[in-house]
């Protein structure tokens, strides 16, 4: 006996009904703020991918400029005045009698000349300024974006996955036990951040399990897994997106705090947190560009990601779908 295939779901006029995800994408495209935010997030993702592949910011550790080189739009810093000391010379003058360090002067002059030649090849300004070692702040911000966003998004995905399937602030304790490193930060945030997702998703599943559309699916023989993942999950995805957006933003902030305290990424890496930690000392000297660049990158990404998540939530919300 041949199997009977279920008939496609038809709309009121007899046409095939629009799928949940297709309808959500159509509504999302109508949200201009959401589309712009998605574009900004995609730009950051492309930038992160290019940084991970070594296409950009590969040499962020190189000292390409003078120490604390100002941004290009400010112009080079004024040259510092230097003075010289006249030392008496003559056929009957022994400089070692006057200054015991006189025999080293020639060696020091040679070193100074070599250092001056090296520094002459360094740039006096950089697009967004340089740090105290002469490293490009823009390259550091791009590389820092790769690590900070990677940690925030991956930790949020880990927490969301655990919370969905299994339906405390222990950062410092875990960091002290597990040590520093990017993987450690992801594990810490993922393992401590899933509980809120679990409670909310579990409550939504229990609430929807008694709805008419789920009972109808059960009546026609849908398995428990089919009811959970095919029927209920699409209708609570807006809740998961809201929680995911909050987790990403919160985890990025947590990574910045951990790195700022010296408990996050290792010392040979760079993130927004390490840039802010370095900028603290530079700000006292009036060198504000590293702080401004790290803050700008972080603010743009966090704002765009939050708006994108809100637009996706609105597009998937079944209550809003019923208003169409």
Secondary structure per residue as TSV (DSSP state, phi and psi in degrees):
chain	resnum	aa	ss	phi	psi
A	1	X	-	360.0	127.2
A	2	X	-	-75.7	148.1
A	3	X	-	-74.0	145.9
A	4	X	-	-98.0	118.4
A	5	X	-	-80.1	140.4
A	6	X	-	-67.4	143.6
A	7	X	-	-72.6	146.3
A	8	X	-	-65.8	149.7
A	9	X	-	-74.3	127.6
A	10	X	B	-112.5	149.9
A	11	X	-	-79.9	-176.7
A	12	X	T	-62.8	-26.8
A	13	X	T	-97.0	7.4
A	14	X	S	93.9	-6.9
A	15	X	S	-81.6	162.2
A	16	X	B	-65.6	132.0
A	17	X	-	-68.5	148.2
A	18	X	-	-74.7	135.5
A	19	X	-	-67.9	161.7
A	20	X	H	-62.1	-48.2
A	21	X	H	-71.4	-36.6
A	22	X	H	-66.0	-41.1
A	23	X	H	-66.7	-37.5
A	24	X	H	-65.1	-42.0
A	25	X	H	-65.0	-36.6
A	26	X	H	-64.4	-42.6
A	27	X	H	-68.5	-35.6
A	28	X	H	-64.5	-41.8
A	29	X	H	-63.8	-22.7
A	30	X	T	-78.7	-12.3
A	31	X	-	-92.5	105.6
A	32	X	H	-65.0	-41.0
A	33	X	H	-62.9	-41.6
A	34	X	H	-63.5	-39.9
A	35	X	H	-66.6	-44.0
A	36	X	H	-63.1	-42.0
A	37	X	H	-63.9	-40.7
A	38	X	H	-61.7	-40.2
A	39	X	H	-62.8	-40.9
A	40	X	H	-64.2	-44.2
A	41	X	H	-62.8	-40.3
A	42	X	H	-64.1	-38.4
A	43	X	H	-60.6	-43.3
A	44	X	H	-63.6	-40.2
A	45	X	H	-65.3	-40.3
A	46	X	H	-63.7	-40.9
A	47	X	H	-63.4	-41.7
A	48	X	H	-64.6	-44.3
A	49	X	H	-62.5	-44.2
A	50	X	H	-62.8	-37.4
A	51	X	H	-67.4	-41.2
A	52	X	H	-65.1	-33.0
A	53	X	T	-84.1	-3.6
A	54	X	T	81.3	15.7
A	55	X	S	-80.2	-29.4
A	56	X	S	-134.6	156.1
A	57	X	S	54.8	27.6
A	58	X	T	-70.0	-34.4
A	59	X	T	-107.4	42.7
A	60	X	T	-65.8	-20.4
A	61	X	T	-85.6	-7.9
A	62	X	S	-71.9	141.1
A	63	X	B	-88.4	85.8
A	64	X	-	-89.2	-13.1
A	65	X	E	-132.8	176.0
A	66	X	E	-71.1	164.3
A	67	X	E	-60.3	131.5
A	68	X	E	53.7	42.2
A	69	X	E	-59.8	128.8
A	70	X	E	-72.7	163.8
A	71	X	E	-60.6	153.0
A	72	X	T	-61.2	-35.6
A	73	X	T	-71.4	-13.0
A	74	X	T	-88.9	-35.5
A	75	X	-	99.6	165.9
A	76	X	-	-66.4	151.6
A	77	X	-	-71.3	147.4
A	78	X	-	-63.0	142.4
A	79	X	-	-68.9	140.7
A	80	X	-	-79.4	139.4
A	81	X	-	-72.8	138.0
A	82	X	-	-122.1	145.6
A	83	X	-	-119.9	160.2
A	84	X	-	-124.9	153.6
A	85	X	-	-112.1	125.8
A	86	X	-	-77.2	126.6
A	87	X	-	-108.8	127.1
A	88	X	-	-62.6	135.7
A	89	X	-	-130.5	161.5
A	90	X	-	161.8	170.2
A	91	X	T	-67.9	-25.5
A	92	X	T	-108.0	16.2
A	93	X	-	-106.4	123.5
A	94	X	-	-103.9	106.9
A	95	X	H	-61.8	-27.0
A	96	X	H	-66.0	-23.7
A	97	X	H	-73.0	-29.8
A	98	X	H	-85.5	-43.8
A	99	X	-	-137.7	116.6
A	100	X	T	-65.1	-15.6
A	101	X	T	-91.3	1.2
A	102	X	G	-55.6	-38.3
A	103	X	G	-62.8	-18.0
A	104	X	G	-92.2	-7.4
A	105	X	H	-60.5	-42.1
A	106	X	H	-62.9	-43.8
A	107	X	H	-62.2	-41.6
A	108	X	H	-68.1	-36.4
A	109	X	H	-62.2	-39.9
A	110	X	H	-65.4	-42.0
A	111	X	H	-64.4	-41.3
A	112	X	H	-63.2	-39.7
A	113	X	H	-64.8	-42.0
A	114	X	H	-64.9	-42.9
A	115	X	H	-64.1	-37.9
A	116	X	H	-65.4	-38.1
A	117	X	H	-64.7	-39.9
A	118	X	H	-66.3	-44.5
A	119	X	H	-68.7	-24.7
A	120	X	H	-66.9	-21.3
A	121	X	T	-84.1	-11.9
A	122	X	S	-84.2	149.9
A	123	X	E	-81.5	141.1
A	124	X	E	-81.2	-20.7
A	125	X	E	-134.7	155.7
A	126	X	E	-131.6	158.0
A	127	X	T	-49.3	-48.4
A	128	X	T	-119.9	21.2
A	129	X	-	93.5	173.5
A	130	X	B	-128.1	163.8
A	131	X	-	-90.5	-168.8
A	132	X	T	-68.5	-17.6
A	133	X	T	-96.7	-2.3
A	134	X	-	87.0	15.1
A	135	X	B	-83.6	145.5
A	136	X	B	-69.3	121.5
A	137	X	H	-65.5	-35.9
A	138	X	H	-63.1	-45.1
A	139	X	H	-64.1	-38.2
A	140	X	H	-64.9	-38.9
A	141	X	H	-66.2	-39.6
A	142	X	H	-65.0	-47.3
A	143	X	H	-65.3	-38.1
A	144	X	H	-65.0	-34.5
A	145	X	H	-61.0	-41.3
A	146	X	H	-57.0	-47.0
A	147	X	H	-75.8	-46.3
A	148	X	H	-63.8	-46.8
A	149	X	H	-69.2	-39.1
A	150	X	H	-58.7	-46.0
A	151	X	H	-64.4	-47.7
A	152	X	H	-63.2	-47.8
A	153	X	H	-69.9	-46.5
A	154	X	H	-64.8	-41.5
A	155	X	H	-64.2	-38.1
A	156	X	H	-66.3	-39.4
A	157	X	H	-64.6	-41.7
A	158	X	H	-61.1	-47.3
A	159	X	H	-64.8	-40.0
A	160	X	H	-65.1	-41.9
A	161	X	H	-63.7	-46.4
A	162	X	H	-63.7	-43.4
A	163	X	H	-65.3	-36.2
A	164	X	H	-73.0	-43.9
A	165	X	H	-75.0	-36.4
A	166	X	-	-96.5	0.1
A	167	X	-	27.6	360.0
A	168	X	-	360.0	50.0
A	169	X	-	-46.9	87.4
A	170	X	-	-114.3	20.0
A	171	X	H	-56.8	-53.6
A	172	X	H	-66.7	-38.0
A	173	X	H	-65.1	-46.3
A	174	X	H	-63.7	-40.2
A	175	X	H	-64.4	-37.3
A	176	X	H	-67.3	-32.6
A	177	X	H	-83.3	-44.9
A	178	X	H	-87.6	-16.4
A	179	X	-	86.8	-179.4
A	180	X	S	-87.6	159.2
A	181	X	S	144.2	156.0
A	182	X	H	-64.4	-44.3
A	183	X	H	-61.1	-38.0
A	184	X	H	-63.2	-42.4
A	185	X	H	-63.5	-42.1
A	186	X	H	-62.1	-45.1
A	187	X	H	-63.0	-45.1
A	188	X	H	-59.1	-51.6
A	189	X	H	-67.8	-39.8
A	190	X	H	-66.5	-42.5
A	191	X	H	-75.5	-24.2
A	192	X	H	-99.8	-5.0
A	193	X	S	-111.2	2.8
A	194	X	H	-87.2	-14.6
A	195	X	H	-65.0	-41.0
A	196	X	H	-64.2	-41.0
A	197	X	H	-61.5	-41.8
A	198	X	H	-61.0	-48.5
A	199	X	H	-63.0	-42.8
A	200	X	H	-70.8	-43.6
A	201	X	H	-67.1	-39.9
A	202	X	H	-61.5	-43.4
A	203	X	H	-62.9	-40.3
A	204	X	H	-66.8	-39.8
A	205	X	H	-63.7	-43.0
A	206	X	H	-63.6	-40.3
A	207	X	H	-66.6	-42.5
A	208	X	H	-78.1	-19.6
A	209	X	T	-65.2	-18.7
A	210	X	T	-101.4	4.3
A	211	X	S	-72.8	160.0
A	212	X	H	-64.0	-38.6
A	213	X	H	-68.3	-29.1
A	214	X	H	-75.7	-41.1
A	215	X	H	-63.1	-36.1
A	216	X	H	-66.3	-41.2
A	217	X	H	-63.8	-37.5
A	218	X	H	-66.4	-35.7
A	219	X	H	-67.3	-32.0
A	220	X	T	-88.8	6.0
A	221	X	T	98.7	15.6
A	222	X	-	-68.6	137.1
A	223	X	-	-72.7	162.7
A	224	X	H	-57.4	-40.8
A	225	X	H	-65.0	-38.8
A	226	X	H	-65.8	-41.1
A	227	X	I	-65.1	-37.7
A	228	X	I	-70.8	-51.1
A	229	X	I	-94.1	-24.0
A	230	X	I	-96.2	-32.0
A	231	X	I	-105.9	-49.5
A	232	X	I	-79.4	-45.2
A	233	X	H	-55.7	-46.3
A	234	X	H	-60.5	-27.8
A	235	X	H	-86.8	-8.3
A	236	X	H	-117.3	8.4
A	237	X	H	-63.3	-28.4
A	238	X	H	-65.5	-34.2
A	239	X	H	-67.0	-42.0
A	240	X	H	-64.7	-38.1
A	241	X	H	-65.8	-39.1
A	242	X	H	-61.7	-47.2
A	243	X	H	-65.6	-38.5
A	244	X	H	-62.8	-43.2
A	245	X	H	-61.2	-41.5
A	246	X	H	-65.4	-38.7
A	247	X	H	-66.6	-43.3
A	248	X	H	-60.5	-48.0
A	249	X	H	-63.2	-44.9
A	250	X	H	-64.9	-39.0
A	251	X	H	-71.9	-34.4
A	252	X	H	-62.8	-43.6
A	253	X	H	-62.2	-41.1
A	254	X	H	-63.6	-40.3
A	255	X	H	-64.4	-40.0
A	256	X	H	-62.7	-42.4
A	257	X	H	-66.1	-45.3
A	258	X	H	-61.5	-44.5
A	259	X	H	-68.1	-35.2
A	260	X	H	-63.8	-35.8
A	261	X	T	-83.8	-2.4
A	262	X	T	84.5	16.3
A	263	X	S	-115.0	10.4
A	264	X	S	-103.8	-116.3
A	265	X	S	-69.6	155.4
A	266	X	-	-65.5	166.3
A	267	X	T	-67.6	-23.7
A	268	X	T	-88.9	6.6
A	269	X	S	-115.2	172.0
A	270	X	-	-134.6	139.8
A	271	X	-	-144.3	177.0
A	272	X	H	-61.4	-34.6
A	273	X	H	-65.6	-44.3
A	274	X	H	-67.1	-34.0
A	275	X	H	-65.2	-41.1
A	276	X	H	-66.1	-36.4
A	277	X	H	-64.8	-42.1
A	278	X	H	-67.4	-37.3
A	279	X	H	-67.6	-20.9
A	280	X	H	-60.1	-45.2
A	281	X	H	-73.9	-34.3
A	282	X	H	-70.4	-30.3
A	283	X	H	-64.8	-31.2
A	284	X	H	-63.0	-32.3
A	285	X	T	-87.8	3.4
A	286	X	T	88.1	8.7
A	287	X	-	-94.9	93.0
A	288	X	-	-96.7	-7.9
A	289	X	H	-70.3	-31.6
A	290	X	H	-68.7	-41.2
A	291	X	H	-61.7	-44.2
A	292	X	H	-65.9	-40.8
A	293	X	H	-67.0	-47.2
A	294	X	H	-61.8	-41.8
A	295	X	H	-65.7	-40.5
A	296	X	H	-63.7	-47.7
A	297	X	H	-60.6	-44.8
A	298	X	H	-65.5	-43.7
A	299	X	H	-65.4	-42.1
A	300	X	H	-64.6	-46.2
A	301	X	H	-67.2	-46.3
A	302	X	H	-62.4	-42.9
A	303	X	H	-65.0	-45.7
A	304	X	H	-64.2	-41.6
A	305	X	H	-65.9	-39.8
A	306	X	H	-64.1	-44.2
A	307	X	H	-66.6	-37.5
A	308	X	H	-63.5	-43.2
A	309	X	H	-65.1	-38.8
A	310	X	H	-63.9	-42.4
A	311	X	H	-65.3	-39.8
A	312	X	H	-66.1	-37.2
A	313	X	H	-60.8	-45.7
A	314	X	H	-64.6	-35.8
A	315	X	H	-70.1	-28.8
A	316	X	H	-98.6	-8.0
A	317	X	-	-67.4	119.7
A	318	X	H	-64.3	-27.8
A	319	X	H	-66.0	-39.4
A	320	X	H	-72.9	-31.2
A	321	X	H	-63.3	-32.9
A	322	X	T	-72.7	-13.1
A	323	X	T	-85.4	-6.9
A	324	X	-	-73.5	360.0
